[in-house]
């Protein structure tokens, strides 16, 4: 912007210089002005001679007058015949014949010393320096004004953009992180605006994740409280019966103990799911211990090993596996949890009367595994806290899937 403003100022200054110089020349060198200036100078000179009583004896006083004059060329002559023509000079061409050239014609003016002695004066008046001062002032002033105006016009939009960003930052600082940041142009200020937007989006994303985590934890606590309270209430009730010996015989005692055992295992299962959830989502999340495993081995283990229990329930498996030549980086322990959750969900919700479809293929450096099953009737559904689903999603995401 400064370079553009400087270029415009330089061009304007040159134009102003030429225009003002032309004006000065026309004003100073008109025939009327030149004659007036010459007449005034001669009158001033004659007045000086009369005032200082200049004669041939003190002729050197004229030197002082000349030194005080500006823009005037003066030479004094004595015994010069005004009838002489212009000065002549001689030059020769190839024929060595003299050639006469006119250089310039000198005009002499008649003056008299104080004692009446006539003298001749050669006088030339030049452009007044005062006009050149005005030329310089016009040149520099116009250049400076144009520089300031052009630079202001160029940076005005940037200043408005900065002021707009300042107002938007105040809105963000007040807590309204949803307020959009204006992105305009492609310079350092735009980069700064993009950085502010990225920071704002990061804070929003972090707040959203925090809100989702708090909601999930609240749902988890609520679900776990319900899942633990029900069997715990039953367990306490049976233990109270046993403590008060309210059973009729040994058979009823064994029945109460079996109820207590069942409720205890039910509570253990819920606590195991809770531990598994915090193992995956907790602050001290265990790092993945990845190792290379062939895609074919992983899929075969799923079809022949993990889903074996499904066949024990009377279900059928339809495996459609393409040729698998690659390998995957997996943590066996975490992948085992995914497979266990998959089989557990099949036991809970799957319809063994319908076939289970397992498809596997490799696409774009990824192993795709698709398991499709049919769901039993709703009345046979089992209530779930969906902890397993969240855990599997987290594990797969950590594997880059």
Steps between C-alpha positions, in 0.01 A plus 500: 500500500786739581665417167179576308451825694863602437466429127182708480662781701811501277291515183284779643807695612652483152178617340469784754863597443455522124174691528628747758825550312308573184286747693810668646666530160191647342455742785864616519596495135221682334629785288326757716639357825849465358506859379363622833757300693780632280378861532470466878851356524649780289313763701624343819855501366481865395357590839787319668753696291336828593470406865857377540644760261674235298774629266796341327698556819271284714360277223557198724184599691302344215638160606312530828178584318540199270558265793171605656300421186328165448451329167666783306803478271680839462812612320619862466685636196670825415574620149274239336355602160131405501498500122707182494310194378468166680806317619655279234685172518679312226508128420621302203346222295679247278573770241673706770286798401401718794137468608337782694249393770288728715526397867277758665431868483585706805291794612683787669331755720629855547568637849695793639727510798456772759745726320321455164735238353296274266529121545343198335324225697434144382204378705314166507219424746425138589211316657444625851605247765177571680313325222723194542414491869134480408580226249671296773217564745240392245698187414564378856163606637302324225714187535453492879125555477455229237717257702293551814166480315588189299648323802196587709263374231696175473518432873153632581336165422764320708441734793126436475571124488719526811231698681243238399720221635543697822122523543460129425769414756310703760187297422698176533657623821152563640430128464314479168727247328238434232558848353666464155843644418526699176754354255597746228798534266820298500766671708643499852179639650299227328741239641445649845122484450524136395707430809235663720230295327697177548551584867129577538401175330743309719350648815148426373594143416660456840190638673277276291709194581498594866123542495457165325733334748310647795171387345638151437635478853165614639318242291751238608461582867121497466498167314753342733309620804188335366681180397675471835212609724257235375715190564649658813153555646411138427831381644449698821149362531611138468791560739255645753286189468804282552619709793162468672492128405167535328519181297307184560753239401840440346356500151361853545832606651684374194250681277561831682874450476472436127301825459770685692771343285319596180446859611864526604617384154255743339652782701849380406409509131378858532814603686714328234330705228555813704868416543529432126345837421739693719791295370430627150383857581687573821785747538750218541411346166718204418705544185448261211752219465481458123634199320477386142232243427398371158155602385412140418592381851291772664191423291536122543527546876177697490310243290639179650575607855297793630178405324521137597259561788248632250501164325454329837171689536383353172587795280668481159789708367541610137862616454571690176871570516696635207868429446687672783872557447577784739561534871361729772647663809279411797510462877380146563368575851284791388384325184399204719272736692340611175440143393362409844255791486397396150429142607327621818268723298424212266396286797281780636335629185578264213243271344663154465232398253650734242850469349786721618683664208872577534674678211866606482697683232801729459454848353745794493740364763211419735345174613119518491301253713120505483285288731125498427240326714126497561353627829257309717156632586485807721333319789812290530731801511737547794547844653851635436713791620679504160836502677625223277405696187691809618797288601517326161470829316788645704722195446442491124563876475831456682593242236433755224172341399 
